[in-house]
């Protein structure tokens, strides 16, 4: 996972970053962060199963409609970029460390 440094930098908490990497579902995350991660996992793995209830769940934990749009756009962008890289057989650059 070459995004490890970014995660650690944003969280400013190495133990939390490690717990998320190991299993975010058991990491000590807020209800808001957990809801977001559940949503993006569903959007990534089974996008056709997303419903208005899923979006409402995000609103219920405090995300605005703009936040939801940002979450969807970032998730979709990474899915797109990763599929382009995978489809072209591109591997991680050797200079990118974990």
Rosetta blueprint (number, residue, H / E / L):
1 X L
2 X L
3 X L
4 X H
5 X H
6 X H
7 X H
8 X H
9 X H
10 X H
11 X H
12 X L
13 X L
14 X H
15 X H
16 X H
17 X H
18 X H
19 X H
20 X H
21 X H
22 X H
23 X H
24 X H
25 X H
26 X H
27 X L
28 X L
29 X L
30 X L
31 X H
32 X H
33 X H
34 X H
35 X H
36 X H
37 X H
38 X H
39 X H
40 X H
41 X H
42 X H
43 X H
44 X H
45 X H
46 X L
47 X H
48 X H
49 X H
50 X L
51 X L
52 X H
53 X H
54 X H
55 X H
56 X H
57 X H
58 X H
59 X H
60 X H
61 X L
62 X L
63 X L
64 X L
65 X H
66 X H
67 X H
68 X H
69 X H
70 X H
71 X H
72 X H
73 X H
74 X H
75 X H
76 X H
77 X H
78 X H
79 X H
80 X H
81 X H
82 X H
83 X H
84 X H
85 X H
86 X H
87 X H
88 X L
89 X L
90 X L
91 X L
92 X L
93 X L
94 X L
95 X L
96 X L
97 X L
98 X L
